[in-house]
Amino acid sequence: MASNDNPFSGYSGRIVTQDGLYSQSEVGLANRNSGILLETLALDVTPTGLHYLLTHFDVPLIDEAHHKLEFSGVFDAPFELSLDEIKSLPQVTMPVTLECAGNGRSGVSPRSHSMPWSYEAVGTSEWTGTPLKPLIERAGPKSDAVEIAFFGADYGFDKGVGHYFGRSLTMAQISDLDVMLVHTMNGQPLLPQHGAPLRIIVPGWYGMASVKWLGRIEALTKPFDGFQQVRTYRFREDDEDPGRPVTEMRVKSLMVPPGVPDWGSRKRWLEPGPVTLIGRAWSGGGVPISKVEVELDGEWREARLEQQASNYAWSKWSCEWKATPGAHVLRCRATDAKGNVQPLDPPWDVAGFANNAAQKVQVYVGQP
């Protein structure tokens, strides 16, 4: 950390952490951010108030009546659009599963000092807006444009660097991805915490790419070097590694914890007998799930899969289990159509990004 505990003076390196113990600042992050309730994995669409939230800085409160989206930089025909003008364009609604890149961080050892996610930083919403690609084409990127950058209205500091949250996509990614300019979530206007009045959704990618509180789209002649593009959201083996960019979501599955919980530990209790286990599975880049397996009493059994609502939405799975008295650890793992299999152990990354290790649920069957 910076000298005199002044975070604005700039610092580098890692803050020392201890597995299972969290600092007051990490508790503060957990108080500001929230994940879904795992029992709501039973729902195809996550209720808006339960969709996960990762907010880096303060939530900007924007007057949508006067808000303008600016297309600037190396465009032949830069322009601005009001929210009403955006709503008058062709509209689409798409169910999309979003997951925070830091989901699972608390399961990576030694863990990074950051938002201490376990499993809950994921959700699926029906997003409504207009496709981005036609608007980029209308602005007309010049021949030397290499990337398109997206800037939100949220400003703050990270490692002493002040910046507006910004991310970019290459021209090829703009062409290939089904990026949406979104104003509505689950049939209602975006809430302030979800990016009101305007954000982008990058289906199939981790959530950091879906910039909230969008105010400016800029065409660039060189790769974007903003903090959230080059200083973080990169897979690194060690602190000196320049890293690889975090992009598409990794294959993953979660289950609804069966039975009822213990208040503090969230371990589960249920009566002996037949139980239907259910959950969700997803992968990145629009790749469908081909198989989900559930480990029951040391044996992996294939679950039933239901059809997903869109290329970018999670799939529901279910599996029957005859619960016998005693202590059990349940796990689930998914395989996608490209053959990617969810690992049983956490993949290593300095920042704990994209940990897709199989979920473990501790269950006690019979007498408490």
Number of C-alpha atoms within 10 A of each C-alpha: 15 14 10 7 8 11 15 14 13 15 16 10 10 12 11 10 15 12 12 9 8 15 12 9 12 15 14 11 17 16 10 15 18 19 20 20 17 18 13 16 24 15 12 19 20 21 15 19 12 15 22 22 21 20 17 16 15 12 17 16 14 15 10 13 10 8 17 20 17 17 22 20 20 20 21 14 15 18 14 15 14 15 16 12 10 19 17 11 12 9 14 14 17 19 22 23 28 28 26 24 28 25 23 24 27 22 21 21 17 17 22 22 19 20 24 21 20 16 26 20 24 23 27 23 22 20 24 24 25 22 19 18 16 11 15 21 13 13 19 16 24 15 10 12 19 18 21 26 22 26 23 21 21 22 16 13 16 17 16 15 14 13 16 17 24 26 22 25 20 18 16 10 13 17 15 10 17 17 20 23 25 29 24 23 21 18 13 12 17 21 15 15 17 24 27 23 23 28 24 24 25 25 26 26 25 27 23 24 24 23 26 28 26 26 21 18 22 22 28 22 16 12 16 22 13 18 19 19 21 16 13 17 23 21 20 19 14 12 12 8 11 14 18 12 13 18 20 19 24 23 26 28 29 26 25 16 22 19 15 14 15 9 8 6 8 13 16 19 20 19 16 15 12 11 15 11 18 21 25 26 28 29 29 25 18 20 17 23 30 17 18 29 20 25 15 18 14 11 9 15 15 17 21 14 19 13 13 18 15 14 22 25 30 31 24 26 25 19 18 15 15 11 21 16 15 12 14 18 14 20 22 27 26 28 22 21 13 12 12 15 20 23 17 14 13 18 15 18 21 20 25 28 24 27 26 26 24 21 21 17 18 16 23 22 18 15 10 8
